[in-house]
Amino acid sequence: MTDEFVDALEVYVRAVTGKKAENLVVLDVREMTSVADAFIICSGRSNRQVQAIAEYIQSDLKKQHKKPLSVEGLTEGHWALLDYGDVIIHIFYEPVRLFYDLEGLWMDARRIKTRSMKSMVHSKTPTEDSDE
């Protein structure tokens, strides 16, 4: 894993954490799919928080001249998906996240910690590597 790759993800991670998204996981899927290089998965405590997180991410990344190719699920707020090409951001209402278990589906993907993730206090998900 290159430092450049992790550094490039930092802008997305900062946007995700701007509205107190919880249980943040970043997966390196470059060797596993051509759909994206990284999946960022996080949770909100309510449907409304999921919507607010997704809206904040879009607004924050727009300031960085990054616009999503596609946005799905904003209306319901159960699972919002923001597709930025190389990075796909999944924002779940926590019970829906547990049901779909993307971390389990992509369990062979390497977990990434950016600089800002290493410095913030967050609760670990059961599938997160404990040695990082």
CNS distance restraints for C-alpha pairs under 8 A (distance, minus, plus):
assign (resid   1 and name CA) (resid   5 and name CA) 7.08 0.50 0.50
assign (resid   1 and name CA) (resid   6 and name CA) 7.72 0.50 0.50
assign (resid   2 and name CA) (resid   6 and name CA) 6.65 0.50 0.50
assign (resid   3 and name CA) (resid   7 and name CA) 5.92 0.50 0.50
assign (resid   4 and name CA) (resid   8 and name CA) 6.02 0.50 0.50
assign (resid   5 and name CA) (resid   9 and name CA) 6.55 0.50 0.50
assign (resid   6 and name CA) (resid  10 and name CA) 6.69 0.50 0.50
assign (resid   6 and name CA) (resid 112 and name CA) 7.39 0.50 0.50
assign (resid   6 and name CA) (resid 113 and name CA) 7.76 0.50 0.50
assign (resid   6 and name CA) (resid 114 and name CA) 5.99 0.50 0.50
assign (resid   7 and name CA) (resid  11 and name CA) 8.00 0.50 0.50
assign (resid   7 and name CA) (resid 114 and name CA) 7.01 0.50 0.50
assign (resid   9 and name CA) (resid  13 and name CA) 6.33 0.50 0.50
assign (resid   9 and name CA) (resid 114 and name CA) 7.27 0.50 0.50
assign (resid  10 and name CA) (resid  14 and name CA) 6.10 0.50 0.50
assign (resid  10 and name CA) (resid 114 and name CA) 6.04 0.50 0.50
assign (resid  10 and name CA) (resid 115 and name CA) 7.34 0.50 0.50
assign (resid  10 and name CA) (resid 116 and name CA) 7.22 0.50 0.50
assign (resid  11 and name CA) (resid  15 and name CA) 6.33 0.50 0.50
assign (resid  11 and name CA) (resid  61 and name CA) 7.66 0.50 0.50
assign (resid  12 and name CA) (resid  16 and name CA) 6.21 0.50 0.50
assign (resid  12 and name CA) (resid  57 and name CA) 7.87 0.50 0.50
assign (resid  12 and name CA) (resid  61 and name CA) 7.32 0.50 0.50
assign (resid  13 and name CA) (resid  17 and name CA) 6.21 0.50 0.50
assign (resid  13 and name CA) (resid  40 and name CA) 7.76 0.50 0.50
assign (resid  13 and name CA) (resid 114 and name CA) 7.68 0.50 0.50
assign (resid  13 and name CA) (resid 116 and name CA) 7.63 0.50 0.50
assign (resid  13 and name CA) (resid 117 and name CA) 7.68 0.50 0.50
assign (resid  14 and name CA) (resid  18 and name CA) 6.17 0.50 0.50
assign (resid  14 and name CA) (resid 116 and name CA) 7.21 0.50 0.50
assign (resid  15 and name CA) (resid  19 and name CA) 7.94 0.50 0.50
assign (resid  15 and name CA) (resid  56 and name CA) 7.28 0.50 0.50
assign (resid  15 and name CA) (resid  57 and name CA) 5.01 0.50 0.50
assign (resid  15 and name CA) (resid  60 and name CA) 5.91 0.50 0.50
assign (resid  15 and name CA) (resid  61 and name CA) 6.68 0.50 0.50
assign (resid  16 and name CA) (resid  20 and name CA) 7.67 0.50 0.50
assign (resid  16 and name CA) (resid  21 and name CA) 6.29 0.50 0.50
assign (resid  16 and name CA) (resid  42 and name CA) 7.86 0.50 0.50
assign (resid  16 and name CA) (resid  53 and name CA) 6.91 0.50 0.50
assign (resid  16 and name CA) (resid  56 and name CA) 7.92 0.50 0.50
assign (resid  16 and name CA) (resid  57 and name CA) 5.79 0.50 0.50
assign (resid  17 and name CA) (resid  21 and name CA) 5.33 0.50 0.50
assign (resid  17 and name CA) (resid  22 and name CA) 7.88 0.50 0.50
assign (resid  18 and name CA) (resid  53 and name CA) 7.75 0.50 0.50
assign (resid  18 and name CA) (resid  56 and name CA) 7.31 0.50 0.50
assign (resid  18 and name CA) (resid  57 and name CA) 7.61 0.50 0.50
assign (resid  19 and name CA) (resid  52 and name CA) 7.33 0.50 0.50
assign (resid  19 and name CA) (resid  53 and name CA) 5.44 0.50 0.50
assign (resid  19 and name CA) (resid  56 and name CA) 6.83 0.50 0.50
assign (resid  20 and name CA) (resid  44 and name CA) 7.98 0.50 0.50
assign (resid  20 and name CA) (resid  53 and name CA) 7.70 0.50 0.50
assign (resid  21 and name CA) (resid  42 and name CA) 5.97 0.50 0.50
assign (resid  21 and name CA) (resid  43 and name CA) 5.62 0.50 0.50
assign (resid  21 and name CA) (resid  44 and name CA) 5.66 0.50 0.50
assign (resid  21 and name CA) (resid  53 and name CA) 6.74 0.50 0.50
assign (resid  22 and name CA) (resid  42 and name CA) 5.66 0.50 0.50
assign (resid  22 and name CA) (resid  43 and name CA) 4.98 0.50 0.50
assign (resid  22 and name CA) (resid  44 and name CA) 6.19 0.50 0.50
assign (resid  22 and name CA) (resid 122 and name CA) 7.11 0.50 0.50
assign (resid  22 and name CA) (resid 123 and name CA) 7.43 0.50 0.50
assign (resid  23 and name CA) (resid  41 and name CA) 7.86 0.50 0.50
assign (resid  23 and name CA) (resid  42 and name CA) 5.44 0.50 0.50
assign (resid  23 and name CA) (resid  43 and name CA) 6.11 0.50 0.50
assign (resid  23 and name CA) (resid 122 and name CA) 6.54 0.50 0.50
assign (resid  23 and name CA) (resid 123 and name CA) 5.78 0.50 0.50
assign (resid  23 and name CA) (resid 124 and name CA) 6.08 0.50 0.50
assign (resid  23 and name CA) (resid 125 and name CA) 6.07 0.50 0.50
assign (resid  24 and name CA) (resid  40 and name CA) 7.21 0.50 0.50
assign (resid  24 and name CA) (resid  41 and name CA) 5.78 0.50 0.50
assign (resid  24 and name CA) (resid  42 and name CA) 4.51 0.50 0.50
assign (resid  24 and name CA) (resid  43 and name CA) 7.26 0.50 0.50
assign (resid  24 and name CA) (resid 122 and name CA) 7.73 0.50 0.50
assign (resid  25 and name CA) (resid  40 and name CA) 5.85 0.50 0.50
assign (resid  25 and name CA) (resid  41 and name CA) 5.18 0.50 0.50
assign (resid  25 and name CA) (resid  42 and name CA) 6.41 0.50 0.50
assign (resid  25 and name CA) (resid 111 and name CA) 7.02 0.50 0.50
assign (resid  25 and name CA) (resid 112 and name CA) 7.51 0.50 0.50
assign (resid  25 and name CA) (resid 128 and name CA) 7.41 0.50 0.50
assign (resid  26 and name CA) (resid  38 and name CA) 6.81 0.50 0.50
assign (resid  26 and name CA) (resid  39 and name CA) 5.77 0.50 0.50
assign (resid  26 and name CA) (resid  40 and name CA) 4.51 0.50 0.50
assign (resid  26 and name CA) (resid  41 and name CA) 6.32 0.50 0.50
assign (resid  26 and name CA) (resid 111 and name CA) 5.75 0.50 0.50
assign (resid  26 and name CA) (resid 112 and name CA) 5.28 0.50 0.50
assign (resid  26 and name CA) (resid 113 and name CA) 7.00 0.50 0.50
assign (resid  27 and name CA) (resid  38 and name CA) 5.43 0.50 0.50
assign (resid  27 and name CA) (resid  39 and name CA) 5.12 0.50 0.50
assign (resid  27 and name CA) (resid  40 and name CA) 6.39 0.50 0.50
assign (resid  27 and name CA) (resid 106 and name CA) 7.98 0.50 0.50
assign (resid  27 and name CA) (resid 109 and name CA) 5.78 0.50 0.50
assign (resid  27 and name CA) (resid 110 and name CA) 5.69 0.50 0.50
assign (resid  27 and name CA) (resid 111 and name CA) 4.82 0.50 0.50
assign (resid  27 and name CA) (resid 112 and name CA) 5.96 0.50 0.50
assign (resid  28 and name CA) (resid  37 and name CA) 6.13 0.50 0.50
assign (resid  28 and name CA) (resid  38 and name CA) 4.74 0.50 0.50
assign (resid  28 and name CA) (resid  39 and name CA) 6.81 0.50 0.50
assign (resid  28 and name CA) (resid 109 and name CA) 5.66 0.50 0.50
assign (resid  28 and name CA) (resid 110 and name CA) 5.24 0.50 0.50
assign (resid  28 and name CA) (resid 111 and name CA) 6.34 0.50 0.50
assign (resid  28 and name CA) (resid 112 and name CA) 6.66 0.50 0.50
assign (resid  29 and name CA) (resid  33 and name CA) 6.13 0.50 0.50
assign (resid  29 and name CA) (resid  36 and name CA) 6.85 0.50 0.50
assign (resid  29 and name CA) (resid  37 and name CA) 5.23 0.50 0.50
assign (resid  29 and name CA) (resid  38 and name CA) 5.32 0.50 0.50
assign (resid  29 and name CA) (resid  39 and name CA) 7.04 0.50 0.50
assign (resid  29 and name CA) (resid 109 and name CA) 5.62 0.50 0.50
assign (resid  29 and name CA) (resid 110 and name CA) 7.35 0.50 0.50
assign (resid  30 and name CA) (resid  34 and name CA) 6.97 0.50 0.50
assign (resid  30 and name CA) (resid  36 and name CA) 6.72 0.50 0.50
assign (resid  30 and name CA) (resid  37 and name CA) 4.40 0.50 0.50
assign (resid  30 and name CA) (resid  38 and name CA) 6.80 0.50 0.50
assign (resid  32 and name CA) (resid 109 and name CA) 7.46 0.50 0.50
assign (resid  33 and name CA) (resid  37 and name CA) 7.71 0.50 0.50
assign (resid  35 and name CA) (resid  85 and name CA) 7.77 0.50 0.50
assign (resid  35 and name CA) (resid  86 and name CA) 7.57 0.50 0.50
assign (resid  36 and name CA) (resid  85 and name CA) 6.21 0.50 0.50
assign (resid  36 and name CA) (resid  86 and name CA) 4.46 0.50 0.50
assign (resid  36 and name CA) (resid  87 and name CA) 5.67 0.50 0.50
assign (resid  36 and name CA) (resid  88 and name CA) 6.67 0.50 0.50
assign (resid  37 and name CA) (resid  86 and name CA) 4.98 0.50 0.50
assign (resid  37 and name CA) (resid  87 and name CA) 5.97 0.50 0.50
assign (resid  38 and name CA) (resid  86 and name CA) 6.49 0.50 0.50
assign (resid  38 and name CA) (resid  87 and name CA) 4.91 0.50 0.50
assign (resid  38 and name CA) (resid  88 and name CA) 6.45 0.50 0.50
assign (resid  39 and name CA) (resid  87 and name CA) 5.83 0.50 0.50
assign (resid  39 and name CA) (resid  88 and name CA) 4.95 0.50 0.50
assign (resid  39 and name CA) (resid  89 and name CA) 5.84 0.50 0.50
assign (resid  39 and name CA) (resid  90 and name CA) 7.30 0.50 0.50
assign (resid  40 and name CA) (resid  87 and name CA) 7.28 0.50 0.50
assign (resid  40 and name CA) (resid  88 and name CA) 6.24 0.50 0.50
assign (resid  40 and name CA) (resid  89 and name CA) 4.66 0.50 0.50
assign (resid  40 and name CA) (resid  90 and name CA) 6.04 0.50 0.50
assign (resid  41 and name CA) (resid  89 and name CA) 6.01 0.50 0.50
assign (resid  41 and name CA) (resid  90 and name CA) 4.77 0.50 0.50
assign (resid  41 and name CA) (resid  91 and name CA) 6.04 0.50 0.50
assign (resid  41 and name CA) (resid  92 and name CA) 7.69 0.50 0.50
assign (resid  42 and name CA) (resid  90 and name CA) 6.38 0.50 0.50
assign (resid  42 and name CA) (resid  91 and name CA) 5.07 0.50 0.50
assign (resid  42 and name CA) (resid  92 and name CA) 6.27 0.50 0.50
assign (resid  43 and name CA) (resid  50 and name CA) 7.04 0.50 0.50
assign (resid  43 and name CA) (resid  91 and name CA) 5.40 0.50 0.50
assign (resid  43 and name CA) (resid  92 and name CA) 4.64 0.50 0.50
assign (resid  43 and name CA) (resid  93 and name CA) 5.59 0.50 0.50
assign (resid  43 and name CA) (resid  94 and name CA) 5.45 0.50 0.50
assign (resid  43 and name CA) (resid  97 and name CA) 7.32 0.50 0.50
assign (resid  44 and name CA) (resid  49 and name CA) 5.33 0.50 0.50
assign (resid  44 and name CA) (resid  50 and name CA) 4.92 0.50 0.50
assign (resid  44 and name CA) (resid  53 and name CA) 7.56 0.50 0.50
assign (resid  44 and name CA) (resid  91 and name CA) 7.04 0.50 0.50
assign (resid  44 and name CA) (resid  92 and name CA) 6.13 0.50 0.50
assign (resid  44 and name CA) (resid  93 and name CA) 5.12 0.50 0.50
assign (resid  44 and name CA) (resid  94 and name CA) 6.25 0.50 0.50
assign (resid  45 and name CA) (resid  49 and name CA) 6.27 0.50 0.50
assign (resid  45 and name CA) (resid  50 and name CA) 7.41 0.50 0.50
assign (resid  45 and name CA) (resid  93 and name CA) 6.07 0.50 0.50
assign (resid  45 and name CA) (resid  94 and name CA) 6.36 0.50 0.50
assign (resid  46 and name CA) (resid  50 and name CA) 6.31 0.50 0.50
assign (resid  46 and name CA) (resid  77 and name CA) 7.94 0.50 0.50
assign (resid  46 and name CA) (resid  93 and name CA) 5.82 0.50 0.50
assign (resid  46 and name CA) (resid  94 and name CA) 7.86 0.50 0.50
assign (resid  47 and name CA) (resid  51 and name CA) 6.39 0.50 0.50
assign (resid  47 and name CA) (resid  76 and name CA) 7.12 0.50 0.50
assign (resid  47 and name CA) (resid  77 and name CA) 4.40 0.50 0.50
assign (resid  47 and name CA) (resid  78 and name CA) 5.68 0.50 0.50
assign (resid  47 and name CA) (resid  93 and name CA) 5.92 0.50 0.50
assign (resid  48 and name CA) (resid  52 and name CA) 6.14 0.50 0.50
assign (resid  48 and name CA) (resid  77 and name CA) 6.31 0.50 0.50
assign (resid  49 and name CA) (resid  53 and name CA) 5.98 0.50 0.50
assign (resid  49 and name CA) (resid  77 and name CA) 7.91 0.50 0.50
assign (resid  50 and name CA) (resid  54 and name CA) 6.24 0.50 0.50
assign (resid  50 and name CA) (resid  77 and name CA) 5.48 0.50 0.50
assign (resid  50 and name CA) (resid  78 and name CA) 7.07 0.50 0.50
assign (resid  50 and name CA) (resid  79 and name CA) 7.38 0.50 0.50
assign (resid  50 and name CA) (resid  80 and name CA) 7.06 0.50 0.50
assign (resid  50 and name CA) (resid  91 and name CA) 6.11 0.50 0.50
assign (resid  50 and name CA) (resid  92 and name CA) 6.35 0.50 0.50
assign (resid  50 and name CA) (resid  93 and name CA) 6.17 0.50 0.50
assign (resid  51 and name CA) (resid  55 and name CA) 6.10 0.50 0.50
assign (resid  51 and name CA) (resid  74 and name CA) 5.74 0.50 0.50
assign (resid  51 and name CA) (resid  75 and name CA) 7.63 0.50 0.50
assign (resid  51 and name CA) (resid  77 and name CA) 5.34 0.50 0.50
assign (resid  51 and name CA) (resid  80 and name CA) 7.31 0.50 0.50
assign (resid  52 and name CA) (resid  56 and name CA) 6.00 0.50 0.50
assign (resid  53 and name CA) (resid  57 and name CA) 6.11 0.50 0.50
assign (resid  53 and name CA) (resid  91 and name CA) 7.56 0.50 0.50
assign (resid  54 and name CA) (resid  58 and name CA) 6.32 0.50 0.50
assign (resid  54 and name CA) (resid  74 and name CA) 7.40 0.50 0.50
assign (resid  54 and name CA) (resid  80 and name CA) 6.75 0.50 0.50
assign (resid  54 and name CA) (resid  82 and name CA) 7.54 0.50 0.50
assign (resid  54 and name CA) (resid  91 and name CA) 6.97 0.50 0.50
assign (resid  55 and name CA) (resid  59 and name CA) 6.22 0.50 0.50
assign (resid  56 and name CA) (resid  60 and name CA) 5.95 0.50 0.50
assign (resid  57 and name CA) (resid  61 and name CA) 5.95 0.50 0.50
assign (resid  58 and name CA) (resid  62 and name CA) 5.95 0.50 0.50
assign (resid  58 and name CA) (resid  67 and name CA) 7.12 0.50 0.50
assign (resid  58 and name CA) (resid  68 and name CA) 7.41 0.50 0.50
assign (resid  59 and name CA) (resid  63 and name CA) 6.66 0.50 0.50
assign (resid  60 and name CA) (resid  64 and name CA) 6.94 0.50 0.50
assign (resid  61 and name CA) (resid  65 and name CA) 6.42 0.50 0.50
assign (resid  61 and name CA) (resid  66 and name CA) 5.16 0.50 0.50
assign (resid  61 and name CA) (resid  67 and name CA) 6.83 0.50 0.50
assign (resid  62 and name CA) (resid  66 and name CA) 4.96 0.50 0.50
assign (resid  62 and name CA) (resid  67 and name CA) 5.66 0.50 0.50
assign (resid  66 and name CA) (resid  84 and name CA) 7.53 0.50 0.50
assign (resid  67 and name CA) (resid  84 and name CA) 6.72 0.50 0.50
assign (resid  68 and name CA) (resid  82 and name CA) 6.14 0.50 0.50
assign (resid  68 and name CA) (resid  83 and name CA) 5.35 0.50 0.50
assign (resid  68 and name CA) (resid  84 and name CA) 4.53 0.50 0.50
assign (resid  68 and name CA) (resid  85 and name CA) 7.49 0.50 0.50
assign (resid  69 and name CA) (resid  82 and name CA) 7.77 0.50 0.50
assign (resid  69 and name CA) (resid  83 and name CA) 5.52 0.50 0.50
assign (resid  69 and name CA) (resid  84 and name CA) 5.57 0.50 0.50
assign (resid  69 and name CA) (resid  85 and name CA) 6.56 0.50 0.50
assign (resid  70 and name CA) (resid  81 and name CA) 7.90 0.50 0.50
assign (resid  70 and name CA) (resid  82 and name CA) 6.09 0.50 0.50
assign (resid  70 and name CA) (resid  83 and name CA) 5.15 0.50 0.50
assign (resid  70 and name CA) (resid  84 and name CA) 7.36 0.50 0.50
assign (resid  71 and name CA) (resid  80 and name CA) 7.30 0.50 0.50
assign (resid  71 and name CA) (resid  81 and name CA) 5.67 0.50 0.50
assign (resid  71 and name CA) (resid  82 and name CA) 4.76 0.50 0.50
assign (resid  71 and name CA) (resid  83 and name CA) 6.35 0.50 0.50
assign (resid  72 and name CA) (resid  80 and name CA) 5.59 0.50 0.50
assign (resid  72 and name CA) (resid  81 and name CA) 5.07 0.50 0.50
assign (resid  72 and name CA) (resid  82 and name CA) 6.71 0.50 0.50
assign (resid  73 and name CA) (resid  77 and name CA) 6.15 0.50 0.50
assign (resid  73 and name CA) (resid  78 and name CA) 7.08 0.50 0.50
assign (resid  73 and name CA) (resid  79 and name CA) 5.70 0.50 0.50
assign (resid  73 and name CA) (resid  80 and name CA) 4.45 0.50 0.50
assign (resid  73 and name CA) (resid  81 and name CA) 6.43 0.50 0.50
assign (resid  74 and name CA) (resid  79 and name CA) 7.51 0.50 0.50
assign (resid  74 and name CA) (resid  80 and name CA) 5.38 0.50 0.50
assign (resid  74 and name CA) (resid  81 and name CA) 7.96 0.50 0.50
assign (resid  77 and name CA) (resid  92 and name CA) 7.70 0.50 0.50
assign (resid  77 and name CA) (resid  93 and name CA) 7.09 0.50 0.50
assign (resid  78 and name CA) (resid  92 and name CA) 5.80 0.50 0.50
assign (resid  78 and name CA) (resid  93 and name CA) 5.05 0.50 0.50
assign (resid  78 and name CA) (resid  96 and name CA) 6.47 0.50 0.50
assign (resid  79 and name CA) (resid  90 and name CA) 6.86 0.50 0.50
assign (resid  79 and name CA) (resid  91 and name CA) 5.60 0.50 0.50
assign (resid  79 and name CA) (resid  92 and name CA) 4.42 0.50 0.50
assign (resid  79 and name CA) (resid  93 and name CA) 6.28 0.50 0.50
assign (resid  79 and name CA) (resid  96 and name CA) 7.16 0.50 0.50
assign (resid  79 and name CA) (resid  97 and name CA) 7.79 0.50 0.50
assign (resid  80 and name CA) (resid  90 and name CA) 5.87 0.50 0.50
assign (resid  80 and name CA) (resid  91 and name CA) 5.06 0.50 0.50
assign (resid  80 and name CA) (resid  92 and name CA) 6.44 0.50 0.50
assign (resid  81 and name CA) (resid  88 and name CA) 7.03 0.50 0.50
assign (resid  81 and name CA) (resid  89 and name CA) 5.70 0.50 0.50
assign (resid  81 and name CA) (resid  90 and name CA) 4.73 0.50 0.50
assign (resid  81 and name CA) (resid  91 and name CA) 6.39 0.50 0.50
assign (resid  82 and name CA) (resid  88 and name CA) 5.75 0.50 0.50
assign (resid  82 and name CA) (resid  89 and name CA) 5.02 0.50 0.50
assign (resid  82 and name CA) (resid  90 and name CA) 6.59 0.50 0.50
assign (resid  83 and name CA) (resid  87 and name CA) 6.44 0.50 0.50
assign (resid  83 and name CA) (resid  88 and name CA) 4.52 0.50 0.50
assign (resid  83 and name CA) (resid  89 and name CA) 6.38 0.50 0.50
assign (resid  84 and name CA) (resid  88 and name CA) 5.76 0.50 0.50
assign (resid  84 and name CA) (resid  89 and name CA) 7.81 0.50 0.50
assign (resid  92 and name CA) (resid  96 and name CA) 6.23 0.50 0.50
assign (resid  92 and name CA) (resid  97 and name CA) 5.33 0.50 0.50
assign (resid  93 and name CA) (resid  97 and name CA) 6.27 0.50 0.50
assign (resid  94 and name CA) (resid  98 and name CA) 6.32 0.50 0.50
assign (resid  95 and name CA) (resid  99 and name CA) 6.34 0.50 0.50
assign (resid  96 and name CA) (resid 100 and name CA) 6.28 0.50 0.50
assign (resid  97 and name CA) (resid 101 and name CA) 5.77 0.50 0.50
assign (resid  97 and name CA) (resid 102 and name CA) 7.42 0.50 0.50
assign (resid 101 and name CA) (resid 105 and name CA) 6.45 0.50 0.50
assign (resid 102 and name CA) (resid 106 and name CA) 6.06 0.50 0.50
assign (resid 103 and name CA) (resid 107 and name CA) 5.54 0.50 0.50
assign (resid 103 and name CA) (resid 127 and name CA) 6.69 0.50 0.50
assign (resid 104 and name CA) (resid 127 and name CA) 7.34 0.50 0.50
assign (resid 107 and name CA) (resid 127 and name CA) 7.67 0.50 0.50
assign (resid 111 and name CA) (resid 128 and name CA) 7.06 0.50 0.50
assign (resid 111 and name CA) (resid 129 and name CA) 6.86 0.50 0.50
assign (resid 113 and name CA) (resid 117 and name CA) 5.65 0.50 0.50
assign (resid 113 and name CA) (resid 118 and name CA) 6.17 0.50 0.50
assign (resid 113 and name CA) (resid 132 and name CA) 7.50 0.50 0.50
assign (resid 114 and name CA) (resid 118 and name CA) 6.31 0.50 0.50
assign (resid 115 and name CA) (resid 119 and name CA) 6.48 0.50 0.50
assign (resid 116 and name CA) (resid 120 and name CA) 6.28 0.50 0.50
assign (resid 117 and name CA) (resid 121 and name CA) 7.87 0.50 0.50
assign (resid 124 and name CA) (resid 128 and name CA) 6.33 0.50 0.50
